[in-house]
Amino acid sequence: MPKFRSLTTEELQDLEKEFVEFLVINGVMADDWERLKADTPEKAEGIIDAFSDVVFESTLQQIHYLERRTTHDLKIFQCGADSIVLVGLRAPEHLSVDFRDETFLQNALIQPPQELELYTTAKAYTQDRSQELFQLTEQGCVITDGKLFKALSLALAEQQS
């Protein structure tokens, strides 16, 4: 059973070259792989699970920022080694806003609409870092470059001074 989840067929196809290299490194040649899939599919699934874990672990270790946008809420996470920091921007439901719209967001950073709530919090990971980041990505967070996190952190610092 994989630590995260098995890659989908489409994801495996996108990573075909890497998967073939993984098989070769683990002593499984093309003929052996075809035989394994036909004769012991559960063993073949185990190899796919192991490859999936390698792919996810490698990707998750490189994450520094995650972001999740909804119409009225923007959450950006800075993912440290031992803890995660959230900086968010929330709008009341009655406001006509859409944080998913890049143009709106850029304008809101320059001239924020009234009633926007800028907030932050931090916490230590309650489980393995990779597991928590994986759960966040499965819930809709996407990997980002951190520019928006830095801009909101600066706005928060200015707001508090």
HELIX and SHEET records of a PDB file:
HELIX    1   1 THR A    9  ASP A   14  1                                   6    
HELIX    2   2 GLU A   16  ILE A   25  1                                  10    
HELIX    3   3 ALA A   30  ASP A   39  1                                  10    
HELIX    4   4 PRO A   41  GLN A   61  1                                  21    
HELIX    5   5 GLU A  102  ILE A  110  1                                   9    
HELIX    6   6 ARG A  129  GLU A  138  1                                  10    
HELIX    7   7 LYS A  147  GLN A  160  1                                  14    
SHEET    1   A 5 GLU A 117  ALA A 124  0                                        
SHEET    2   A 5 SER A  83  ARG A  90 -1                                        
SHEET    3   A 5 ASP A  73  CYS A  79 -1                                        
SHEET    4   A 5 TYR A  65  ARG A  69 -1                                        
SHEET    5   A 5 VAL A 142  ILE A 143 -1                                        
END                                                                             
